[in-house]
């Protein structure tokens, strides 16, 4: 082999070839098939896509999906911001412990975390038992199998995804900015709101995008805590394929969800530096 | 001090076992340029941040024109402050930064615009009003930080090593500008630095700190020519130290003996005869000449050429090594290692130090 037959360029391609092959065989090819099925089953054409305009249940499911994702995002941002700010202001030793506590849930399966919420929120779950035991309520409250239960568990699962980008952003902000603002006559609140908060916007936007996009396609938690009553789109797709064997409708919804998510990301790209948000996180 | 604007009384601040401020008392005069000088860990920055209100004192008090401000938060103290890294708000333009202290003071917008324009003109940054801090050079950021700190017309301006991030040439230029600004505005400047040259060239008075306590306070010339302790003599410029025994004489002409030589020290106070005292001798006060021309005989050990001056280390069998700093343009001998020379000094060149 003559040297130079393989240029640097070729060698780099060789390096990513295995990963690329895996992606194509197990991800892109099935995806193309899904797209294919959605326009061929049960008969060729865009009939499945017409359902988007016609079917009430499908529309409702999309509305629920976007609503749950949006509310989850808002709560995660507020809570995540507070947690991140506490970590930013904690002592050195405290920071390690607090970050560990944020990351800890990642080591426990989402399934188990969701089941734990069922134990807590069920009809005779810990929360209801405790409230009744204290005599605060006579009948168990409906804490799950509704949007409320789904939201509680979703916020819990998604919180670390909000904390991490915001925390990384805050870590890069020098404390002297707030001191400078205070020294120049700003109250604590003004210093925070006009000087500190604007600098954390990139982190907040990354967190919002991350949580929202992940929430759109979330399956386990809404399925378990919704109890079939809060049908988010992923669960709806599962029903179509597993229960009704309507592959055409199921794949059409998958493609629609994919496109919708893509649109959200593209829209967000105008405000968020995606490269920084997803690839260069500390 | 009769026209004191700010007083610090018995300030103490501990960080664990370390005393960052160890019973510091200080009066700062209205309109003066006061520099807090010391090596790192001397407490100079702690003293400044305590004055600014960012560091809470463990004990002691601060008062501004007779009003106690010890418990006041930084925003109520109304001091301008220039931070070490400038701390310009990255989300605001140059004009926005300068307007910030005026907005929080609820000035009306036309007054703000007028004042911002004035401040930009003051630091010659009119052309950069709409730039973001990240689009400015270090020196320009420094100017904006200064304009921002002065925009609300504070009576006291606190500066925390404002020039330390700049290169040497720019630093020298800005030193002149700061001095001009100080004279022009009549604002009290409290300036922290670890750079002795900066302190000497700009200050009305210098406070030398070491390990959290004040070593000496005085004008640049006073501190340089009459250091009280070995630390001050060594920290401000270079100094030779001679252990001498007082052998007699009277105030104005004290007889001393050291290293087998004897000489006269023109000191106003005469230490007791027979006592051992440390003397400081500035290198530039030592003359060097051909053998026999001066009082003592020695040998050149090392020579360092610095352009306008040369530093020569002369060894003497009794006095040890003596550093001599002589102008290079002065014709005469050309010292070379190994050369036998004579050296000496005027009787007012040596200063008695306190033991510390």
Interface residues (C-beta under 8 A of the other chain):
Chain A: X174 X176 X177 X179 X180 X181 X182 X183 X184 X185 X186 X187 X190 X191 X194 X195 X198 X199
Chain B: X52 X53 X54 X73 X74 X75 X78 X79 X80 X81 X83 X84 X85 X87 X89 X90 X91 X100 X101 X104 X105 X148 X149 X152 X158
